[in-house]
Amino acid sequence: MRVPITKPYFGEEEKKAVNDVLESGWLVQGPRVAEFERMFCQYTGAKFAKASTSCTSALHLALIALGVGPGDEVLLPSFTHIASANAITYTGAKPIFIDIDLKTFNIDADRVEQYLEEAKKQDSRVKGIMPIDLFGLCADLERMTAPAKEYHLFVVEDAACALGSLCGSKHAGTFGEAGCFSFHPRKPITTGEGGMLITNDSEIASKVQSLRDHGAAVSDLARHEKGGFLLPAFDILGYNYRMTDIQGAIGVEQMKKFPWIVNRRIEKAKRYDTELRDVKWLQTPYVPEGYKHTYQSYVTLVWDPKFKQLTFDVIQDLNQFRNKVMAKLEDKGIATRQGTHAVHTLNYYKRKYDMKDGDYLNSLAADKLSITLPLYPQMTDEEQEYVIEQIKSLR
């Protein structure tokens, strides 16, 4: 049996929607993208939603709209996809890495507050915080917004993995000035590539709408609806970050299926929780009280109870065991991945800021010891049972 790490969930509805767009002749950002944006607002509770080419471009647009530029600093966790740090770097600003809480894999709120307290004494250029809702679990967003207000910082939430996730009663992406989502094929819904920025700030929404469309003063759709025949004015430097109507049409159909998709993901995750709780060397995902985890990825952590303290040597030791486990599962046809990277260990950022692997120990541990297990809504009971049996057989 072969079990992939994930599978996108498509049906005849997506095929028909794409064909309808092709027959319409309107392929670039247009009415289907606008419909997708409206559905996204309705689901998340945000006032505005602006689609883009990816979550990375959505983050870039958010930062530009908030005035981030050379010399500024933005805080983010070291354990994340490199795209988060790249979006900051594109603006000329400096990403400031903060270590994570190893239980949740999310940015450590205590360390954020400590950094800001020290930065205040040194006339720092910290302009904002980018918490990341990793793997479908919201960061400690209440703790992020409090110091942001105290130090007059913005919060841009990287909610790439977190459609459907809640912190208390609020949806991921709605805690700061903006939140950004991904529709990459490994995300719960996909448009192939694509992203979405949500905000309750009309000024940010207006800026992002222009910035994503080369800096145009008015969109093609708005001109078409008003019967305009002249090209728009361009008053600012913009980007070509437009989502196509082909993607928008797929997104509309995916949103219709999302309640079923997310419930299936949670159901499968709970089965893993139950079946793997007695595997002594494997820690299953932790969910704080009051949070809704949507399990974009089911990420576990290899550990040995004999170790009382996390050290660089312990991580290196357990990493060898982790890699052997993943290799054995691969031999059985079961795809796995590490959770994501500790960005400070990747050569570009490591060299640029002269960082050492052990500088952010929890992030390093999450990189070296995490195992993502297969999870997708159409996963059969037989497929999941096979994964569980093979993990239990390992010692």
FIRO-494679 format. One record per atom (N, C-alpha, C): x, y, z. Coordinates in steps of 0.001 Angstrom, whole numbers, padded with zeros to 6 digits, always signed. Example, Ala and Ser with C-alpha at 12.3 -4.5 7.8 and 13.67 -1.06 7.14 Angstrom:
REM residues 2
+013190-005690+007800/+012300-004500+007800/+013200-003300+007800/+012850-002250+007080/+013670-001060+007140/+012900+000030+007870/
This chain:
REM residues 395
+000851-001207+000000/+000000+000000+000000/+000877+001245+000000/+000482+002254-000778/+001192+003530-000793/+000251+004608-000253/+000750+005358+000716/-000061+006406+001349/+000685+007731+001204/+000146+008670+000422/+000821+009965+000228/+000691+010848+001455/+001495+011882+001492/+001421+012810+002621/+000102+013578+002612/-000419+013876+001413/-001705+014563+001283/-002216+014402-000136/-003473+014763-000343/-004090+014780-001673/-005091+015930-001719/-005052+016737-002781/-006132+017726-002925/-007446+017020-003209/-008549+017650-002821/-009864+017035-002987/-010652+017796-004048/-010713+017223-005237/-011433+017823-006354/-012548+016902-006824/-013551+017485-007471/-014640+016719-008068/-015031+017310-009409/-016142+016878-009924/-016637+017361-011211/-016984+018854-011151/-017307+019335-009949/-017697+020739-009806/-016556+021679-010214/-015331+021354-009776/-014178+022183-010131/-013925+022146-011640/-014070+020959-012239/-013850+020837-013682/-014842+021694-014456/-016105+021640-014071/-017132+022440-014746/-016873+023927-014548/-016472+024312-013329/-016224+025728-013042/-015087+026265-013905/-014018+025467-014052/-012896+025877-014899/-013351+025996-016354/-014109+025013-016822/-014586+025044-018205/-015476+026259-018461/-016316+026609-017477/-017180+027783-017619/-016347+029061-017778/-015251+029154-017023/-014373+030319-017138/-013718+030353-018517/-013234+029203-018968/-012595+029151-020286/-013568+029586-021385/-014793+029161-021272/-015785+029522-022290/-016198+030988-022197/-016083+031555-020994/-016476+032960-020819/-015501+033915-021495/-014239+033494-021618/-013219+034357-022198/-012557+035297-021208/-013054+035365-019982/-012452+036226-018936/-011591+035329-018047/-010292+035367-018275/-009391+034438-017595/-008619+035078-016445/-008337+036367-016533/-007566+037010-015462/-008504+037409-014323/-007956+038096-013351/-008726+038496-012166/-010037+039163-012560/-011156+038527-012166/-012446+039040-012593/-013584+038614-011690/-014746+038294-012254/-015931+038022-011437/-015817+036795-010549/-015107+035747-010984/-014990+034544-010144/-014069+034805-008952/-013023+035598-009166/-012161+035985-008036/-012961+036813-007042/-013756+037738-007537/-014576+038574-006653/-015551+037722-005843/-016123+036698-006468/-017040+035805-005752/-016300+035024-004664/-015115+034553-004994/-014273+033845-004025/-013966+034746-002840/-013636+035993-003107/-013341+036959-002038/-014563+037172-001145/-015729+037287-001735/-016947+037481-000936/-017203+036278-000026/-017011+035085-000556/-017213+033876+000251/-016211+033820+001399/-014996+034268+001137/-013958+034244+002169/-014287+035213+003299/-014793+036383+002940/-015234+037341+003966/-016349+036748+004815/-017299+036144+004155/-018443+035571+004865/-017992+034484+005835/-017035+033661+005421/-016598+032550+006266/-015750+033023+007445/-014831+033945+007210/-013899+034366+008263/-014441+035489+009130/-015438+036215+008624/-015954+037359+009362/-015195+038649+009111/-014239+038631+008178/-013486+039839+007846/-014315+040738+006925/-014054+042037+006974/-014788+042981+006130/-014299+042954+004687/-013010+042718+004492/-012434+042772+003154/-011546+041549+002918/-011554+041056+001694/-010663+039971+001282/-010127+040294-000099/-008814+040171-000266/-008170+040463-001545/-007297+039275-001948/-007645+038649-003076/-006916+037472-003545/-005591+037883-004182/-004645+036950-004170/-003334+037201-004762/-002769+035896-005321/-001549+035963-005796/-000922+034796-006423/-000482+033740-005428/-000277+034128-004170/+000205+033199-003138/+000082+033863-001782/+000262+033083-000728/+000309+033680+000610/+001547+034566+000742/+002639+034164+000100/+003869+034969+000146/+003615+036360-000407/+002965+036436-001568/+002688+037752-002151/+001679+038523-001305/+000730+037812-000688/-000229+038485+000197/+000495+039112+001389/+001438+038378+001978/+002231+038930+003085/+003035+040139+002630/+003647+040026+001466/+004427+041144+000913/+003538+042374+000739/+002346+042176+000177/+001413+043288-000017/+001010+043918+001314/+000757+043076+002312/+000369+043596+003631/+001468+044473+004213/+002691+044001+004131/+003816+044748+004690/+004032+046067+003953/+003948+046035+002622/+004093+047262+001838/+002977+048250+002185/+001752+047739+002284/+000613+048606+002602/+000761+049254+003972/+001470+048585+004876/+001687+049112+006230/+002952+049964+006328/+003614+050170+005191/+004752+051085+005167/+006069+050493+005610/+006194+049168+005615/+007457+048532+006029/+008507+048745+004940/+009725+049106+005363/+010786+049353+004398/+012161+049151+004993/+013207+049522+004271/+014590+049322+004721/+014833+049900+006109/+015521+049124+006938/+015837+049554+008294/+014827+049123+009330/+013627+048755+008899/+012617+048286+009839/+012889+046839+010238/+012285+046426+011348/+012401+045047+011825/+011010+044476+012074/+010853+043198+011745/+009581+042508+011972/+009874+041189+012668/+009191+040941+013785/+009394+039718+014565/+008582+038576+013972/+009182+037379+013950/+008490+036170+013489/+009182+034963+014098/+008514+033803+014143/+009172+032607+014670/+010234+032088+013713/+011272+031480+014253/+012281+030879+013390/+011779+029603+012731/+010875+028890+013395/+010345+027643+012836/+009133+027966+011976/+009341+028046+010676/+008275+028385+009735/+008797+028113+008335/+007929+028226+007357/+008387+028144+005978/+009202+029395+005647/+010199+029236+004807/+011093+030360+004487/+010345+031534+003879/+009173+031266+003270/+008404+032335+002626/+008062+033456+003596/+007821+033136+004859/+007459+034168+005842/+008588+035179+005989/+009806+034672+006152/+010971+035554+006277/+011250+036271+004959/+011059+035568+003848/+011314+036181+002543/+010420+037387+002306/+009145+037286+002690/+008208+038401+002466/+008693+039659+003179/+009248+039494+004377/+009814+040633+005116/+011043+041163+004392/+011905+040248+003956/+013157+040623+003299/+012902+041362+001990/+011850+041016+001253/+011524+041698-000001/+011363+043203+000193/+010893+043612+001376/+010641+045044+001625/+011918+045802+001984/+013000+045064+002217/+014229+045682+002698/+014337+045672+004208/+013286+045207+004880/+013302+045124+006342/+014058+043877+006798/+014298+043793+008092/+015050+042671+008669/+014113+041763+009448/+014094+040458+009133/+013326+039521+009962/+014065+039257+011271/+013364+039398+012382/+013941+039115+013697/+013340+037801+014181/+014167+036780+014253/+013674+035456+014611/+013506+035328+016124/+012391+034722+016505/+012062+034446+017905/+011837+032944+018023/+012301+032352+019107/+012135+030907+019279/+010673+030569+019572/+010373+029281+019466/+008985+028825+019572/+008722+028119+020895/+007444+027921+021173/+006978+027014+022218/+006912+025631+021567/+007708+024695+022032/+007820+023397+021375/+006530+022583+021479/+005663+022914+022454/+004391+022189+022583/+003453+022508+021422/+003441+023762+020995/+002491+024191+019970/+003136+024403+018606/+004466+024482+018564/+005245+024818+017362/+005081+026286+016959/+004416+027081+017786/+004172+028489+017454/+005088+029416+018245/+005162+030662+017811/+006037+031653+018419/+005775+031750+019921/+006845+031850+020695/+006759+031902+022151/+006446+033337+022576/+005264+033556+023116/+004820+034900+023480/+005707+035524+024553/+006203+034702+025483/+007095+035226+026518/+008367+035804+025905/+008908+035109+024925/+010146+035573+024272/+009890+036835+023447/+008702+036949+022879/+008350+038172+022153/+008366+039360+023106/+007727+039200+024255/+007674+040287+025227/+009070+040633+025746/+009908+039607+025984/+011284+039847+026433/+012071+040629+025395/+011922+040243+024136/+012665+040934+023073/+012239+042394+022984/+010932+042637+023035/+010444+044005+022909/+010872+044872+024082/+010925+044286+025257/+011375+045028+026437/+012830+045468+026278/+013664+044555+025769/+015072+044891+025536/+015218+045868+024378/+014423+045671+023338/+014521+046534+022160/+014160+047976+022497/+013234+048155+023434/+012804+049498+023832/+013980+050300+024394/+014892+049608+025077/+016048+050282+025682/+017099+050660+024653/+017019+050068+023452/+018082+050244+022450/+017612+051022+021229/+016493+051717+021345/+015975+052511+020230/+015837+051663+018973/+015172+050512+019127/+015035+049545+018042/+014085+050041+016962/+014216+049465+015774/+013348+049798+014648/+012263+048739+014443/+011890+048027+015497/+010822+047030+015365/+009527+047737+014969/+008937+047260+013880/+007724+047905+013374/+006498+047011+013500/+006718+045675+013572/+005572+044797+013629/+005914+043384+014035/+004867+042582+014193/+004983+041175+014574/+004232+040345+013547/+004849+039236+013131/+004204+038307+012209/+004066+036946+012895/+003022+036758+013703/+002778+035427+014273/+002314+034483+013168/+002642+033210+013302/+002300+032227+012273/+001463+031126+012896/+000315+030872+012301/-000617+029848+012791/-000220+028516+012159/+000789+027899+012740/+001446+026791+012056/+000622+025504+012107/+000551+024856+010958/-000074+023537+010786/-001584+023535+011048/-002188+024732+011206/-003624+024810+011465/-003978+025146+012900/-002969+025445+013737/-003200+025851+015128/-002823+027314+015281/-003770+028137+015722/-003486+029557+015913/-002374+029761+016935/-001558+030769+016695/-000588+031204+017693/-001334+031799+018888/-000583+032156+019921/-001191+032795+021097/-001488+034244+020733/-002568+034438+019977/-002820+035720+019328/-003244+036810+020301/-003891+036435+021378/-004228+037437+022399/-002949+038031+022985/-001950+037161+023197/-000665+037621+023729/+000127+038420+022702/-000138+038235+021409/+000559+039002+020379/+000003+040417+020271/-001318+040531+020362/-001930+041844+020153/-001696+042788+021326/-001538+042256+022535/-001327+043121+023707/-000013+043905+023611/+001147+043235+023417/+002386+044010+023284/+002412+044863+022019/+001707+044436+020981/+001649+045246+019761/+001015+046602+020063/-000045+046588+020848/-000684+047850+021223/+000231+048681+022120/+000873+048006+023057/+001743+048718+024002/+002893+049415+023295/+003476+048745+022292/+004654+049279+021614/+004317+049904+020249/+003008+050046+019964/+002550+050679+018719/+003080+049946+017496/+002887+048640+017491/+003327+047795+016393/+002114+047222+015664/+002291+046893+014398/+001231+046193+013681/+001378+044686+013894/+000311+043972+013628/+000332+042508+013593/-000180+042062+012227/+000651+041348+011484/+000241+040700+010245/+000325+039208+010495/-000810+038561+010460/-000902+037144+010805/-000650+036284+009567/+000371+035449+009632/+000594+034459+008581/-000284+033256+008916/-001478+033247+008325/-002457+032190+008567/-002510+031230+007383/-001359+031041+006738/-001289+030226+005522/-001977+028879+005694/-001792+028264+006871/-002284+026902+007122/-003625+026866+007843/-004236+028014+008129/-005214+028068+009209/-006637+028431+008804/-007036+028175+007573/-008437+028387+007236/-009310+027484+008109/-010298+028073+008775/-011184+027326+009668/-010713+027269+011104/-009482+027698+011375/-008939+027636+012739/-009449+028798+013580/-009656+028512+014872/-010174+029526+015783/-009267+029676+016998/-009175+030908+017482/-008580+031206+018782/-009697+031858+019581/-010264+031103+020511/-011489+031552+021140/-012608+031510+020119/-013317+032609+019970/-014418+032659+019001/-014023+033359+017706/-012757+033807+017603/-012323+034569+016433/-011561+033686+015455/-011802+033943+014179/-011156+033170+013127/-009710+033617+012941/-008854+032672+012619/-007465+032986+012281/-007429+034082+011217/-006451+034980+011354/-006283+036047+010373/-007010+037326+010705/-007819+037325+011783/-008637+038503+012107/-008149+039242+013358/-006973+038883+013861/-006530+039477+015128/-005709+040748+014944/-005081+040924+013817/-004227+042083+013607/-004730+042981+012500/-003795+043723+011908/-004154+044602+010791/-004525+043798+009544/-003905+042625+009382/-004196+041786+008215/-003839+040345+008533/-004464+039429+007797/-004130+038007+007884/-004034+037447+006477/-003119+036504+006267/-002855+036005+004917/-002924+034479+004882/-003563+033946+003830/-003837+032519+003697/-003229+031976+002397/-002986+030674+002394/-002412+029999+001227/-003386+028983+000656/-003341+028830-000669/-004121+027803-001359/-003218+026858-002145/-002006+026670-001628/-001073+025679-002177/-001702+024285-002054/-001333+023324-002907/-001967+021996-002871/-001899+021257-001537/-000982+021631-000635/-000937+020963+000664/-001863+021617+001689/-002542+022693+001301/-003451+023358+002221/-004844+022726+002130/-005706+022943+003141/-007026+022287+003166/-007877+022538+001922/-007849+023765+001394/-008438+023976+000070/-007335+024520-000826/-007434+024242-002122/-006371+024656-003024/-006919+025211-004318/-006187+026160-004872/-006434+026657-006221/-005200+026417-007084/-004357+025458-006685/-003084+025183-007345/-001997+025989-006669/-001957+027252-006929/-001260+028264-006134/-002291+029347-005865/-001963+030286-005007/-002905+031361-004719/-002875+031732-003248/-003312+032941-002967/-003358+033413-001586/-004498+034387-001388/-004737+034738-000136/-005814+035674+000201/-005382+036509+001399/-005584+037803+001305/-005366+038721+002424/-006727+039176+002924/-006929+039105+004237/-008147+039642+004835/-007788+040762+005799/-008699+041711+005930/-008484+042849+006821/-009821+043502+007129/-009869+044220+008229/-011035+045038+008560/-010757+046519+008312/-009592+046812+007759/-009147+048183+007526/-009355+048535+006052/-010251+049465+005771/-010571+049814+004389/-009383+050428+003655/-008522+051142+004380/-007353+051751+003744/-006360+050689+003288/-006125+049668+004157/-005234+048572+003764/-005821+047830+002571/-007113+047552+002611/-007768+046840+001509/-007617+047595+000196/-007799+048902+000241/-007692+049717-000967/-006271+049720-001511/-005295+049848-000610/-003889+049840-001038/-003511+048508-001659/-003934+047418-001010/-003590+046088-001500/-004237+045834-002863/-005463+046283-003032/-006151+046096-004320/-005372+046761-005446/-004830+047939-005189/-004039+048636-006198/-002658+047997-006368/-002003+047703-005259/-000649+047154-005311/-000576+045828-006059/-001610+044979-005913/-001572+043658-006546/-001777+043754-008059/-002246+044901-008531/-002612+045088-009936/-001751+046183-010561/-000435+046076-010378/+000543+046997-010970/+000449+048419-010423/-000397+048639-009409/-000599+049987-008901/-001742+050714-009590/-002614+049974-010272/-003731+050586-010996/-004701+051263-010034/-005218+052401-010462/-006158+053150-009628/-007526+052490-009586/-007842+051664-010600/-009115+050965-010641/-008896+049616-011313/-009620+048589-010884/-009426+047246-011416/-010106+047081-012774/-009685+046047-013518/-010325+045735-014798/-011810+045443-014619/-012145+044705-013545/-013545+044352-013311/-014384+045592-013056/-013866+046511-012245/-014604+047746-011954/-014791+048573-013216/-013754+048661-014059/-013881+049402-015321/-014918+048751-016228/-014898+047415-016277/-015834+046681-017127/-017276+046913-016676/-017490+046878-015359/-018850+047036-014832/-019392+048440-015079/-018488+049416-015179/-018914+050794-015420/-018884+051161-016907/-018435+050208-017732/-018398+050467-019167/-017239+051343-019598/-016160+051377-018814/-015006+052207-019149/-014187+051624-020287/-013633+052479-021137/-012811+051995-022241/-011389+052541-022195/-011102+053488-021308/-009754+054017-021167/-008979+053218-020122/-007673+053133-020308/-006824+052439-019340/-006768+053225-018033/-006532+052539-016899/-006530+053235-015604/-005267+054057-015405/-005322+054933-014428/-004126+055665-013997/-003287+054777-013096/-001983+055055-013058/-001060+054313-012192/-000267+055332-011385/-000626+055457-010106/-000034+056490-009260/+001039+055963-008317/+001107+054630-008144/+002099+054032-007241/+002773+052855-007933/+003928+052459-007428/+004623+051277-007928/+003905+050039-007402/+003445+049190-008313/+002722+047990-007901/+003365+046721-008409/+002629+045624-008303/+003142+044295-008637/+002076+043536-009420/+002489+042537-010144/+001510+041660-010793/+001277+040463-009892/+000406+040635-008908/+000070+039593-007936/-001410+039194-008083/-001916+039208-009315/-003330+038947-009539/-003622+037448-009625/-004674+037026-008958/-005186+035664-009100/-005991+035583-010393/-005913+034449-011093/-006707+034275-012306/-008142+033878-011954/-009050+034100-012913/-010427+033679-012689/-010565+032157-012722/-009617+031478-013376/-009601+030010-013323/-009412+029562-011881/-008432+030167-011197/-008200+029844-009782/-009374+030276-008916/-009919+031444-009211/-011054+031931-008433/-012240+030993-008513/-012491+030439-009704/-013604+029512-009883/-013386+028233-009089/-012144+027734-009088/-011816+026550-008280/-012011+026873-006799/-011546+028060-006402/-011681+028466-005001/-013119+028516-004532/-014018+028984-005374/-015450+029046-005032/-015972+027644-004741/-015642+026685-005607/-016119+025310-005405/-015466+024664-004187/-014199+024982-003943/-013511+024447-002765/-014123+024982-001474/-014506+026259-001469/-015133+026835-000283/-016460+026152+000026/-017202+025769-001005/-018464+025076-000787/-018245+023739-000081/-017108+023090-000356/-016797+021775+000211/-016049+021869+001539/-015599+023080+001888/-014677+023192+003015/-015233+022677+004342/-016498+022924+004699/-016988+022382+005977/-016803+020867+006076/-017083+020153+004998/-016868+018696+005000/-015389+018367+005075/-014564+019094+004311/-013122+018842+004288/-012523+018998+005679/-012835+020103+006351/-012209+020364+007646/-012705+019390+008706/-013973+019011+008649/-014477+018037+009619/-013811+016681+009442/-013569+016288+008214/-012872+015025+007954/-011434+015075+008459/-010775+016196+008262/-009385+016322+008722/-009324+016198+010254/-010237+016860+010923/-010274+016795+012387/-010590+015374+012848/-011514+014724+012186/-011881+013350+012525/-010684+012416+012394/-009940+012553+011297/-008759+011713+011088/-007667+012021+012117/-007513+013298+012445/-006520+013687+013443/-006851+013097+014808/-008123+013105+015175/-008526+012561+016470/-008259+011052+016535/-008416+010378+015400/-008107+008946+015396/-006614+008710+015632/-005777+009518+014978/-004342+009426+015252/-004063+009668+016735/-004686+010715+017293/-004477+011030+018714/-004737+009813+019596/-005862+009172+019344/-006276+008031+020167/-005356+006833+019977/-005064+006502+018741/-004314+005283+018433/-002828+005390+018760/-002293+006622+018746/-000845+006788+018924/-000464+007287+020317/-001454+007445+021188/-001138+008031+022501/-000193+007164+023333/-000145+005860+023082/+000715+004973+023875/+002067+004703+023218/+002351+005353+022092/+003674+005229+021469/+004608+006161+022234/+005461+005590+023069/+006217+006367+024050/+007171+007372+023424/+007681+007066+022227/+008689+007939+021619/+008087+009016+020712/+006757+009091+020670/+006101+010024+019750/+005111+010911+020493/+005276+012222+020347/+004334+013178+020933/+003362+013656+019862/+002073+013472+020118/+001047+013911+019173/+000750+015403+019381/+000081+016054+018425/-000132+017506+018515/-000886+017940+019775/-000431+019054+020322/-001039+019634+021514/-001996+020755+021070/-003189+020781+021648/-004172+021824+021336/-004581+022511+022635/-004228+023791+022824/-004629+024496+024046/-006149+024614+024140/-006644+024725+025352/-008078+024877+025570/-008584+026152+024891/-009717+026048+024229/-010307+027207+023582/-009863+027427+022147/-009041+026515+021626/-008548+026631+020255/-009187+025555+019376/-009398+025878+018112/-009816+024891+017120/-008663+024673+016153/-008112+023470+016175/-007005+023070+015293/-007620+022399+014066/-007240+022851+012860/-007819+022288+011638/-006873+021327+010913/-005678+021113+011460/-004770+020061+010991/-004490+020138+009492/-004004+021305+009064/-003442+021366+007709/-002363+020301+007574/-001640+020075+008653/-000699+018960+008747/-000809+018349+010133/-000653+017043+010195/-000632+016353+011491/+000834+016125+011836/+001362+017016+012701/+002801+017032+012969/+003079+016518+014377/+003867+015462+014439/+004263+014840+015703/+005717+015180+016006/+006144+014821+017201/+007517+015100+017617/+008131+013862+018255/+009304+013494+017778/+010038+012371+018359/+010682+012818+019663/+010533+011987+020698/+011154+012320+021986/+011450+011035+022738/+012369+011105+023665/+012710+009982+024536/+012611+010476+025979/+011684+009924+026760/+011469+010396+028132/+012716+010349+029019/+013716+009557+028607/+014930+009481+029443/+015691+010812+029460/+015471+011647+028444/+016135+012944+028411/+015310+013951+029206/+015931+014559+030184/+015225+015496+031064/+015338+016933+030578/+016288+017186+029663/+016523+018555+029225/+016885+018556+027743/+016374+019544+027043/+016673+019683+025626/+018027+020366+025452/+018933+019696+024755/+020244+020275+024453/+020554+020033+022982/+021581+020707+022492/+021990+020530+021103/+022373+019071+020842/+023100+018453+021769/+023534+017065+021591/+022347+016101+021603/+021370+016360+022468/+020171+015518+022521/+019427+015592+021185/+019313+016789+020641/+018640+016953+019351/+019354+016158+018265/+020668+016255+018226/+021428+015538+017200/+021257+014024+017364/+021221+013583+018596/+021058+012155+018895/+019688+011652+018410/+018631+012371+018797/+017280+011965+018446/+016988+012156+016957/+017689+013101+016330/+017499+013319+014903/+017856+012066+014089/+018876+011347+014508/+019256+010112+013814/+018136+009081+013905/+017515+008986+015085/+016396+008064+015254/+015205+008505+014400/+014905+009821+014422/+013797+010359+013626/+013973+010004+012150/+015176+010214+011631/+015419+009961+010216/+015283+008481+009868/+015681+007614+010795/+015516+006173+010570/+014036+005792+010532/+013252+006396+011420/+011813+006142+011434/+011193+006544+010095/+011538+007725+009617/+010981+008213+008356/+011406+007328+007184/+012648+006861+007210/+013136+005984+006143/+012401+004642+006151/+012147+004113+007354/+011427+002839+007447/+009989+002980+006964/+009344+004093+007295/+007983+004327+006820/+007961+004503+005298/+008967+005187+004779/+009070+005344+003326/+009198+003980+002645/+009982+003078+003241/+010136+001729+002692/+008807+000970+002667/+007908+001319+003581/+006589+000676+003645/+005552+001403+002781/+006002+002404+002023/+005093+003122+001138/+004361+004281+001787/+004802+004690+002982/+004144+005769+003726/+004990+007037+003621/+004435+008075+003017/+005146+009340+002864/+005090+010143+004163/+006221+010695+004568/+006273+011598+005719/+007128+012801+005344/+007072+013827+006155/+007923+015011+005990/+008269+015545+007379/+009352+016312+007486/+009545+017088+008704/+008471+018166+008715/+008215+018773+009877/+007153+019774+009955/+007411+020924+009000/+008491+021641+009217/+008994+022667+008308/+010416+022979+008745/+010964+024089+008270/+012365+024418+008564/+012508+025323+009783/+013655+025210+010437/+014141+026275+011306/+014881+027232+010375/+014284+028377+010088/+014789+029241+009019/+016195+029747+009311/+016525+029893+010584/+017860+030410+010912/+018972+029419+010560/+018595+028169+010249/+019602+027167+009850/+019760+027091+008332/+018905+027773+007584/+018996+027749+006120/+020082+028717+005652/+020831+028300+004667/+022089+028984+004338/+021936+030481+004064/+020877+030880+003361/+020750+032304+003033/+020698+033146+004303/+019801+032809+005225/+019645+033607+006449/+020780+033336+007437/+021264+032115+007434/+022375+031769+008325/+023603+032626+008014/+023907+032754+006713/+025068+033550+006311/+024799+035043+006452/+023597+035464+006075/+023277+036896+006071/+023386+037504+007465/+022951+036735+008486/+022931+037274+009842/+023882+036534+010785/+024759+035718+010222/+025803+035027+011000/+025207+034287+012207/+024239+033414+011908/+023562+032686+012975/+024080+031260+013079/+023933+030686+014265/+024324+029304+014530/+023063+028453+014696/+023175+027167+014373/+022017+026277+014461/+021411+026254+015852/+022264+026341+016871/+021785+026256+018240/+021266+027561+018814/+021204+028612+018007/+020753+029910+018519/+019291+029885+018968/+018481+029069+018293/+017059+028946+018629/+016784+027460+018801/+016988+026987+020022/+017061+025554+020277/+015722+024843+020046/+014630+025458+020457/+013329+024822+020254/+012990+024713+018768/+013318+025750+018013/+013089+025712+016572/+013934+024634+015915/+015166+024516+016364/+016040+023464+015835/+015463+022091+016143/+014968+021902+017371/+014375+020618+017744/+013152+020312+016893/+012312+021326+016662/+011123+021122+015836/+011499+020727+014414/+012557+021310+013892/+013051+020973+012558/+013578+019550+012520/+014414+019194+013470/+015148+017923+013438/+014355+016733+013973/+013294+016989+014744/+012602+015887+015423/+011139+015732+015017/+010619+016595+014173/+009204+016514+013800/+008991+015516+012665/+007812+014891+012685/+007373+013998+011615/+005924+014332+011279/+005679+014703+010032/+004321+014928+009547/+003780+013620+008987/+002627+013200+009486/+002006+011960+009033/+000966+012243+007943/+000681+011263+007087/-000313+011460+006032/-001679+011846+006592/-002304+012820+005963/-003646+013247+006371/-004308+013973+005211/-005485+013520+004823/-006271+014170+003777/-007712+013698+003935/-008688+014500+003488/-010081+014198+003821/-010596+012888+003246/-010083+012487+002083/-010548+011250+001462/-009707+010037+001863/-008873+010201+002886/-008077+009085+003406/-009020+008001+003934/-008798+006774+003490/-009673+005679+003927/-009263+005174+005302/-010185+004486+005962/-009861+003883+007253/-008723+002883+007103/-008707+002170+005987/-007659+001169+005753/-006288+001828+005602/-006251+002944+004901/-004978+003665+004735/-004466+004168+006084/-005359+004759+006867/-004922+005293+008151/-004527+004176+009099/-005262+003086+009101/-004919+001949+009951/-003547+001396+009591/-003241+001369+008310/-001930+000891+007859/-000813+001784+008410/-001005+003110+008337/-000010+004039+008890/+000167+003796+010385/-000934+003663+011107/-000890+003460+012567/-000173+002164+012909/-000499+001106+012204/+000124-000195+012475/+001625-000142+012261/+002046+000515+011176/+003478+000576+010875/+004237+001410+011925/+003610+002482+012411/+004271+003282+013460/+004369+002480+014746/+003314+001786+015102/+003336+000984+016348/+004345-000144+016277/+004657-000599+015082/+005608-001710+014945/+007053-001274+015119/+007292+000039+015079/+008659+000560+015189/+009078+000680+016653/+010310+000376+016915/+010847+000492+018277/+012142+001272+018270/
